[in-house]
Amino acid sequence: MARVIAMPRLGLKMTEGTVIEWRVAPGDLVLAGQIVLVIESDKAEVEVEAPAPGVVRHIYVNAEETVACGTTLAVLTETADEAFDPEPYRTPSSSVRPTDAGAAGISPRSDRPRERPQGASPIAPAARRRARELQIDVSEVRGSGPGGRITREDVDAFAAALQRRVEVADGVALEVDAQGEGPPVLLLPGFGIDCAAFGPQIAPLAERCRVLAVNPRGVGLSDTPESERYDVETAAADAAAVVGTSAHIVGASLGAAAALELALGRPEIVRSLTLVTPFVRANGRLLAVLDAWCRSARELEPDTLARTLVPWLFSPEFLADQARLRRVVSALARILPRVPVATLERTAAGLRSWSDTRSDALAKIAAPTLVIAGERDLLTPDAADVARAIPNARLAVVASAGHAVTLEDPERVNSLLLAHIGAG
């Protein structure tokens, strides 16, 4: 015997609903009460249960389609070999329409539903409606709710971030997180990560300064122009365009390379210079890790990629603390998707091209310089050599910290930054 699953009417005012996600496919065996799909009404997302045990024989409405209440969504039969003709259960096509987000070119009568992209975040109904109003692709929005759920506030914050982008060249705008008032401080993050690498530093600095945290080309909401590589020199020019005036420059790892370029090419812009885990020559280990990072990003889920990277970024002591390790893996898994593989590859090519081109020029840097090194840094262990090559540079080694020193020991880094910027 066939059992119909139809779009329910969840209230007197509900006339239609949207299929958000199918949890089953044709041929699947289901139990009575098992969640088979999620729908969206005017007010909420609702899980729909199977009315009886059976086999999913046909699905009539794809995800992201809106249909009238009572429309047949799927049909179950008791067994897989039971005779079944799907046509008598089909609702007239006039009852089915794509959502405002669009399902153009997708047949509403496929036997297999259109699935959400793997790893897509759940979305609150109000957030979905707000995204439609603002014409925003929700796949680009990071959710802050439980389980990564995207809220209306997340959509509004995303829209505001788009408005805060700064044009740095023709057709190229960068995402800039600006906070606080006072003398400007420019934060330049390292390879493969966005300005969240400076997350623990932004709020303390913003209490005294105007903080501008820049996402480089191809990262987050920054534009991704076609190019064989993203050069360090271009990153420095972009940074100069963002700040536009004399500022305290803080760069970490590859961001420190861009900061060095600023100090050499645009010294009038650099009020003070802070280089966190810097290098001027990429050693074999760093290049091997970058190559593995690019390759792994194509094949691994964000959580697995994060777990692969953390041994190179943090000290053994940090990695032994399971609670801290879980938190940083979770944070990295949210950040890493903001840097596409193409950006990783172009940035790595730019790093290789720049490596060992500025070793002899460091003596020309005149800005007050602080070099912050991690005692356990595996990737850029030559930070002390950089400090010695820059006239009057001060070296601060953070004990028992790895390459990601801004995240591993933020209190120490913040203290060093505030003291250096205050004196600059």
C-alpha positions as a Python dict, from the first residue, in 0.01 Angstrom:
ca = {
    (1, 'M'): (0, 0, 0),
    (2, 'A'): (128, 347, -90),
    (3, 'R'): (157, 623, 171),
    (4, 'V'): (180, 987, 63),
    (5, 'I'): (401, 1246, 232),
    (6, 'A'): (250, 1586, 152),
    (7, 'M'): (341, 1945, 234),
    (8, 'P'): (172, 1995, 572),
    (9, 'R'): (-36, 2293, 677),
    (10, 'L'): (119, 2411, 1003),
    (11, 'G'): (-117, 2699, 1072),
    (12, 'L'): (-434, 2861, 949),
    (13, 'K'): (-239, 3123, 755),
    (14, 'M'): (9, 2882, 596),
    (15, 'T'): (-63, 2831, 226),
    (16, 'E'): (274, 2703, 105),
    (17, 'G'): (607, 2575, 227),
    (18, 'T'): (961, 2527, 100),
    (19, 'V'): (1154, 2201, 91),
    (20, 'I'): (1484, 2282, 259),
    (21, 'E'): (1656, 1945, 274),
    (22, 'W'): (1584, 1581, 199),
    (23, 'R'): (1726, 1329, 446),
    (24, 'V'): (1640, 1031, 226),
    (25, 'A'): (1658, 930, -142),
    (26, 'P'): (1448, 700, -363),
    (27, 'G'): (1507, 338, -264),
    (28, 'D'): (1584, 413, 101),
    (29, 'L'): (1415, 204, 369),
    (30, 'V'): (1262, 424, 642),
    (31, 'L'): (1099, 363, 978),
    (32, 'A'): (780, 514, 1110),
    (33, 'G'): (867, 847, 1273),
    (34, 'Q'): (1202, 878, 1096),
    (35, 'I'): (1290, 1231, 979),
    (36, 'V'): (1271, 1225, 600),
    (37, 'L'): (1290, 1595, 511),
    (38, 'V'): (1302, 1949, 647),
    (39, 'I'): (1057, 2214, 530),
    (40, 'E'): (1031, 2587, 594),
    (41, 'S'): (705, 2759, 675),
    (42, 'D'): (656, 3132, 729),
    (43, 'K'): (791, 3107, 1081),
    (44, 'A'): (1022, 2811, 1124),
    (45, 'E'): (1203, 2511, 982),
    (46, 'V'): (1016, 2189, 1059),
    (47, 'E'): (1129, 1826, 1037),
    (48, 'V'): (878, 1596, 865),
    (49, 'E'): (851, 1233, 975),
    (50, 'A'): (764, 922, 780),
    (51, 'P'): (399, 832, 852),
    (52, 'A'): (472, 459, 837),
    (53, 'P'): (758, 218, 771),
    (54, 'G'): (836, 154, 408),
    (55, 'V'): (1053, 229, 106),
    (56, 'V'): (1087, 570, -59),
    (57, 'R'): (959, 506, -410),
    (58, 'H'): (949, 855, -559),
    (59, 'I'): (1037, 1216, -466),
    (60, 'Y'): (835, 1483, -645),
    (61, 'V'): (973, 1814, -515),
    (62, 'N'): (1338, 1912, -504),
    (63, 'A'): (1514, 2108, -232),
    (64, 'E'): (1478, 2486, -265),
    (65, 'E'): (1132, 2457, -423),
    (66, 'T'): (817, 2611, -276),
    (67, 'V'): (487, 2427, -310),
    (68, 'A'): (128, 2467, -194),
    (69, 'C'): (13, 2292, 120),
    (70, 'G'): (-117, 1946, 34),
    (71, 'T'): (126, 1898, -257),
    (72, 'T'): (267, 1548, -278),
    (73, 'L'): (634, 1554, -176),
    (74, 'A'): (711, 1181, -178),
    (75, 'V'): (545, 840, -175),
    (76, 'L'): (633, 534, 32),
    (77, 'T'): (536, 174, -35),
    (78, 'E'): (556, -116, 208),
    (79, 'T'): (816, -303, 2),
    (80, 'A'): (1060, -221, -276),
    (81, 'D'): (909, -473, -521),
    (82, 'E'): (549, -361, -479),
    (83, 'A'): (392, -243, -805),
    (84, 'F'): (399, 137, -816),
    (85, 'D'): (305, 402, -1072),
    (86, 'P'): (417, 752, -961),
    (87, 'E'): (189, 946, -1196),
    (88, 'P'): (-145, 919, -1011),
    (89, 'Y'): (11, 1080, -703),
    (90, 'R'): (168, 1370, -888),
    (91, 'T'): (38, 1717, -799),
    (92, 'P'): (-21, 1953, -1096),
    (93, 'S'): (295, 2148, -1178),
    (94, 'S'): (121, 2481, -1115),
    (95, 'S'): (152, 2406, -743),
    (96, 'V'): (531, 2393, -761),
    (97, 'R'): (760, 2692, -803),
    (98, 'P'): (1129, 2768, -733),
    (99, 'T'): (1212, 2973, -428),
    (100, 'D'): (1328, 3332, -464),
    (101, 'A'): (1684, 3202, -424),
    (102, 'G'): (1627, 3022, -753),
    (103, 'A'): (1627, 2667, -876),
    (104, 'A'): (1661, 2765, -1240),
    (105, 'G'): (1730, 2480, -1474),
    (106, 'I'): (1647, 2215, -1213),
    (107, 'S'): (1369, 1977, -1305),
    (108, 'P'): (1100, 1964, -1035),
    (109, 'R'): (1028, 1602, -1117),
    (110, 'S'): (1361, 1428, -1072),
    (111, 'D'): (1366, 1095, -892),
    (112, 'R'): (1662, 1216, -687),
    (113, 'P'): (1646, 1539, -487),
    (114, 'R'): (1894, 1820, -528),
    (115, 'E'): (2117, 1806, -221),
    (116, 'R'): (2272, 2085, -19),
    (117, 'P'): (2643, 2131, -70),
    (118, 'Q'): (2843, 1909, 165),
    (119, 'G'): (2913, 2088, 489),
    (120, 'A'): (2656, 2362, 427),
    (121, 'S'): (2542, 2533, 744),
    (122, 'P'): (2182, 2514, 866),
    (123, 'I'): (1993, 2837, 810),
    (124, 'A'): (1724, 3000, 1023),
    (125, 'P'): (1410, 3089, 823),
    (126, 'A'): (1446, 3458, 906),
    (127, 'A'): (1805, 3446, 783),
    (128, 'R'): (1699, 3284, 457),
    (129, 'R'): (1434, 3550, 397),
    (130, 'R'): (1679, 3829, 484),
    (131, 'A'): (1938, 3687, 244),
    (132, 'R'): (1678, 3688, -34),
    (133, 'E'): (1591, 4049, 42),
    (134, 'L'): (1956, 4152, 22),
    (135, 'Q'): (2035, 3919, -271),
    (136, 'I'): (2308, 3748, -72),
    (137, 'D'): (2438, 3397, -141),
    (138, 'V'): (2399, 3229, 199),
    (139, 'S'): (2672, 2978, 113),
    (140, 'E'): (2920, 3261, 172),
    (141, 'V'): (2784, 3348, 518),
    (142, 'R'): (2940, 3202, 832),
    (143, 'G'): (2690, 3101, 1098),
    (144, 'S'): (2734, 3196, 1462),
    (145, 'G'): (2441, 2997, 1600),
    (146, 'P'): (2444, 2645, 1749),
    (147, 'G'): (2599, 2396, 1510),
    (148, 'G'): (2704, 2679, 1278),
    (149, 'R'): (2342, 2781, 1216),
    (150, 'I'): (2316, 3100, 1012),
    (151, 'T'): (2107, 3367, 1183),
    (152, 'R'): (1951, 3687, 1052),
    (153, 'E'): (2221, 3875, 1244),
    (154, 'D'): (2488, 3679, 1054),
    (155, 'V'): (2333, 3781, 723),
    (156, 'D'): (2315, 4146, 829),
    (157, 'A'): (2678, 4135, 947),
    (158, 'F'): (2782, 3984, 614),
    (159, 'A'): (2602, 4259, 427),
    (160, 'A'): (2770, 4522, 643),
    (161, 'A'): (3111, 4365, 578),
    (162, 'L'): (3050, 4392, 205),
    (163, 'Q'): (2990, 4764, 251),
    (164, 'R'): (3316, 4803, 446),
    (165, 'R'): (3537, 4672, 169),
    (166, 'V'): (3809, 4911, 54),
    (167, 'E'): (3906, 4953, -311),
    (168, 'V'): (4283, 4913, -350),
    (169, 'A'): (4314, 4890, -730),
    (170, 'D'): (4091, 4897, -1036),
    (171, 'G'): (3831, 4629, -982),
    (172, 'V'): (3991, 4502, -659),
    (173, 'A'): (3843, 4564, -314),
    (174, 'L'): (3961, 4408, 9),
    (175, 'E'): (3766, 4313, 320),
    (176, 'V'): (3876, 4534, 609),
    (177, 'D'): (3761, 4496, 969),
    (178, 'A'): (3788, 4846, 1117),
    (179, 'Q'): (3747, 4906, 1490),
    (180, 'G'): (3835, 5172, 1747),
    (181, 'E'): (3961, 5529, 1727),
    (182, 'G'): (4308, 5678, 1746),
    (183, 'P'): (4635, 5628, 1560),
    (184, 'P'): (4590, 5369, 1284),
    (185, 'V'): (4724, 5014, 1326),
    (186, 'L'): (4729, 4791, 1017),
    (187, 'L'): (4715, 4413, 1074),
    (188, 'L'): (4836, 4182, 794),
    (189, 'P'): (4767, 3808, 846),
    (190, 'G'): (4979, 3516, 730),
    (191, 'F'): (4940, 3246, 469),
    (192, 'G'): (4609, 3064, 431),
    (193, 'I'): (4418, 3245, 703),
    (194, 'D'): (4210, 3558, 742),
    (195, 'C'): (4245, 3839, 996),
    (196, 'A'): (4093, 3610, 1261),
    (197, 'A'): (4458, 3519, 1323),
    (198, 'F'): (4467, 3853, 1508),
    (199, 'G'): (4137, 3793, 1685),
    (200, 'P'): (4285, 3814, 2038),
    (201, 'Q'): (4472, 4134, 1950),
    (202, 'I'): (4200, 4341, 1782),
    (203, 'A'): (3989, 4433, 2086),
    (204, 'P'): (4280, 4537, 2314),
    (205, 'L'): (4436, 4743, 2034),
    (206, 'A'): (4101, 4902, 1947),
    (207, 'E'): (4078, 5047, 2298),
    (208, 'R'): (4363, 5284, 2204),
    (209, 'C'): (4390, 5278, 1824),
    (210, 'R'): (4203, 5263, 1496),
    (211, 'V'): (4258, 4899, 1401),
    (212, 'L'): (4241, 4798, 1033),
    (213, 'A'): (4260, 4419, 991),
    (214, 'V'): (4301, 4338, 622),
    (215, 'N'): (4210, 4019, 438),
    (216, 'P'): (4445, 3986, 138),
    (217, 'R'): (4335, 3917, -216),
    (218, 'G'): (4126, 3603, -246),
    (219, 'V'): (4060, 3573, 128),
    (220, 'G'): (3711, 3604, 277),
    (221, 'L'): (3514, 3879, 106),
    (222, 'S'): (3820, 4028, -65),
    (223, 'D'): (3816, 4015, -442),
    (224, 'T'): (3994, 3732, -620),
    (225, 'P'): (4146, 3871, -940),
    (226, 'E'): (4283, 3624, -1194),
    (227, 'S'): (4660, 3599, -1168),
    (228, 'E'): (4936, 3339, -1182),
    (229, 'R'): (5047, 3447, -837),
    (230, 'Y'): (4968, 3698, -563),
    (231, 'D'): (5300, 3877, -512),
    (232, 'V'): (5421, 4004, -176),
    (233, 'E'): (5492, 4339, -340),
    (234, 'T'): (5128, 4362, -450),
    (235, 'A'): (5011, 4277, -99),
    (236, 'A'): (5224, 4565, 31),
    (237, 'A'): (5080, 4805, -226),
    (238, 'D'): (4729, 4693, -130),
    (239, 'A'): (4807, 4755, 237),
    (240, 'A'): (4933, 5105, 157),
    (241, 'A'): (4612, 5176, -33),
    (242, 'V'): (4402, 5063, 264),
    (243, 'V'): (4576, 5275, 526),
    (244, 'G'): (4662, 5575, 309),
    (245, 'T'): (4863, 5747, 582),
    (246, 'S'): (5130, 5689, 844),
    (247, 'A'): (5038, 5388, 1057),
    (248, 'H'): (5172, 5124, 1291),
    (249, 'I'): (5221, 4815, 1072),
    (250, 'V'): (5186, 4466, 1219),
    (251, 'G'): (5242, 4161, 1001),
    (252, 'A'): (5251, 3791, 1087),
    (253, 'S'): (5451, 3536, 885),
    (254, 'L'): (5369, 3610, 520),
    (255, 'G'): (5199, 3928, 644),
    (256, 'A'): (5537, 4020, 795),
    (257, 'A'): (5687, 3987, 447),
    (258, 'A'): (5432, 4239, 318),
    (259, 'A'): (5511, 4462, 616),
    (260, 'L'): (5881, 4448, 531),
    (261, 'E'): (5801, 4551, 173),
    (262, 'L'): (5605, 4847, 306),
    (263, 'A'): (5894, 4953, 528),
    (264, 'L'): (6135, 4933, 234),
    (265, 'G'): (5917, 5071, -45),
    (266, 'R'): (5692, 5315, 142),
    (267, 'P'): (5885, 5412, 457),
    (268, 'E'): (5675, 5729, 500),
    (269, 'I'): (5373, 5510, 577),
    (270, 'V'): (5543, 5304, 850),
    (271, 'R'): (5521, 5475, 1189),
    (272, 'S'): (5637, 5159, 1362),
    (273, 'L'): (5694, 4803, 1242),
    (274, 'T'): (5605, 4479, 1421),
    (275, 'L'): (5711, 4154, 1256),
    (276, 'V'): (5555, 3840, 1407),
    (277, 'T'): (5740, 3516, 1319),
    (278, 'P'): (5899, 3677, 1011),
    (279, 'F'): (6126, 3529, 745),
    (280, 'V'): (6316, 3659, 445),
    (281, 'R'): (6412, 3318, 309),
    (282, 'A'): (6159, 3035, 310),
    (283, 'N'): (6333, 2718, 426),
    (284, 'G'): (6259, 2370, 294),
    (285, 'R'): (6020, 2281, 574),
    (286, 'L'): (5808, 2592, 522),
    (287, 'L'): (5786, 2532, 147),
    (288, 'A'): (5698, 2165, 199),
    (289, 'V'): (5421, 2256, 444),
    (290, 'L'): (5280, 2513, 201),
    (291, 'D'): (5276, 2256, -81),
    (292, 'A'): (5105, 2001, 143),
    (293, 'W'): (4856, 2265, 258),
    (294, 'C'): (4757, 2346, -100),
    (295, 'R'): (4721, 1980, -195),
    (296, 'S'): (4534, 1884, 121),
    (297, 'A'): (4288, 2173, 86),
    (298, 'R'): (4164, 2010, -236),
    (299, 'E'): (4100, 1674, -74),
    (300, 'L'): (4022, 1718, 296),
    (301, 'E'): (3725, 1849, 490),
    (302, 'P'): (3801, 2168, 689),
    (303, 'D'): (3810, 1985, 1023),
    (304, 'T'): (4057, 1727, 893),
    (305, 'L'): (4269, 1995, 727),
    (306, 'A'): (4279, 2189, 1054),
    (307, 'R'): (4394, 1879, 1243),
    (308, 'T'): (4663, 1823, 980),
    (309, 'L'): (4797, 2177, 1014),
    (310, 'V'): (4798, 2237, 1389),
    (311, 'P'): (5113, 2030, 1464),
    (312, 'W'): (5309, 2273, 1245),
    (313, 'L'): (5153, 2584, 1397),
    (314, 'F'): (5153, 2520, 1773),
    (315, 'S'): (5395, 2400, 2038),
    (316, 'P'): (5389, 2048, 2188),
    (317, 'E'): (5266, 2194, 2518),
    (318, 'F'): (4970, 2358, 2347),
    (319, 'L'): (4885, 2041, 2152),
    (320, 'A'): (4888, 1838, 2473),
    (321, 'D'): (4606, 2050, 2617),
    (322, 'Q'): (4305, 1873, 2468),
    (323, 'A'): (4054, 2145, 2553),
    (324, 'R'): (4262, 2418, 2386),
    (325, 'L'): (4336, 2190, 2092),
    (326, 'R'): (3964, 2124, 2033),
    (327, 'R'): (3887, 2496, 2043),
    (328, 'V'): (4158, 2590, 1796),
    (329, 'V'): (4070, 2305, 1556),
    (330, 'S'): (3707, 2415, 1563),
    (331, 'A'): (3806, 2777, 1498),
    (332, 'L'): (4042, 2686, 1214),
    (333, 'A'): (3779, 2462, 1056),
    (334, 'R'): (3552, 2768, 1032),
    (335, 'I'): (3828, 2994, 898),
    (336, 'L'): (4002, 2771, 643),
    (337, 'P'): (3709, 2761, 395),
    (338, 'R'): (3744, 3140, 360),
    (339, 'V'): (4068, 3081, 168),
    (340, 'P'): (3998, 2893, -159),
    (341, 'V'): (4254, 2654, -306),
    (342, 'A'): (4324, 2891, -597),
    (343, 'T'): (4415, 3164, -348),
    (344, 'L'): (4644, 2928, -157),
    (345, 'E'): (4825, 2831, -476),
    (346, 'R'): (4864, 3188, -602),
    (347, 'T'): (4982, 3310, -263),
    (348, 'A'): (5231, 3024, -230),
    (349, 'A'): (5369, 3111, -574),
    (350, 'G'): (5409, 3474, -466),
    (351, 'L'): (5588, 3367, -148),
    (352, 'R'): (5833, 3151, -344),
    (353, 'S'): (5904, 3437, -583),
    (354, 'W'): (5973, 3680, -297),
    (355, 'S'): (6185, 3442, -86),
    (356, 'D'): (6547, 3554, -39),
    (357, 'T'): (6506, 3874, -239),
    (358, 'R'): (6525, 4116, 58),
    (359, 'S'): (6797, 3970, 279),
    (360, 'D'): (7048, 4242, 186),
    (361, 'A'): (6796, 4528, 215),
    (362, 'L'): (6696, 4491, 580),
    (363, 'A'): (6972, 4727, 692),
    (364, 'K'): (6786, 5010, 516),
    (365, 'I'): (6480, 4987, 744),
    (366, 'A'): (6459, 5295, 964),
    (367, 'A'): (6124, 5245, 1139),
    (368, 'P'): (6120, 5140, 1506),
    (369, 'T'): (6096, 4763, 1476),
    (370, 'L'): (5981, 4486, 1708),
    (371, 'V'): (6033, 4122, 1607),
    (372, 'I'): (5820, 3865, 1791),
    (373, 'A'): (5937, 3503, 1763),
    (374, 'G'): (5800, 3176, 1896),
    (375, 'E'): (6054, 2969, 2085),
    (376, 'R'): (5911, 2648, 1933),
    (377, 'D'): (5846, 2785, 1584),
    (378, 'L'): (5913, 2513, 1327),
    (379, 'L'): (5826, 2711, 1015),
    (380, 'T'): (6018, 3038, 1052),
    (381, 'P'): (6296, 2966, 1302),
    (382, 'D'): (6520, 3248, 1170),
    (383, 'A'): (6325, 3540, 1318),
    (384, 'A'): (6625, 3630, 1534),
    (385, 'D'): (6837, 3670, 1221),
    (386, 'V'): (6579, 3911, 1080),
    (387, 'A'): (6593, 4115, 1401),
    (388, 'R'): (6973, 4131, 1393),
    (389, 'A'): (6970, 4252, 1030),
    (390, 'I'): (6738, 4550, 1103),
    (391, 'P'): (6906, 4846, 1274),
    (392, 'N'): (6801, 4883, 1639),
    (393, 'A'): (6529, 4619, 1611),
    (394, 'R'): (6413, 4464, 1935),
    (395, 'L'): (6368, 4085, 1952),
    (396, 'A'): (6110, 3931, 2186),
    (397, 'V'): (6100, 3550, 2203),
    (398, 'V'): (5775, 3409, 2342),
    (399, 'A'): (5864, 3106, 2551),
    (400, 'S'): (5714, 2767, 2460),
    (401, 'A'): (5514, 2907, 2168),
    (402, 'G'): (5495, 2785, 1810),
    (403, 'H'): (5442, 2965, 1481),
    (404, 'A'): (5084, 3074, 1563),
    (405, 'V'): (5208, 3279, 1856),
    (406, 'T'): (4927, 3539, 1832),
    (407, 'L'): (4680, 3261, 1915),
    (408, 'E'): (4894, 3051, 2145),
    (409, 'D'): (5005, 3326, 2386),
    (410, 'P'): (4785, 3628, 2312),
    (411, 'E'): (4845, 3794, 2648),
    (412, 'R'): (5219, 3813, 2591),
    (413, 'V'): (5181, 3927, 2231),
    (414, 'N'): (4927, 4192, 2330),
    (415, 'S'): (5156, 4327, 2599),
    (416, 'L'): (5446, 4351, 2354),
    (417, 'L'): (5233, 4516, 2085),
    (418, 'L'): (5079, 4777, 2312),
    (419, 'A'): (5418, 4872, 2457),
    (420, 'H'): (5580, 4900, 2113),
    (421, 'I'): (5294, 5094, 1954),
    (422, 'G'): (5271, 5323, 2255),
    (423, 'A'): (5638, 5410, 2216),
    (424, 'G'): (5615, 5461, 1840),
}
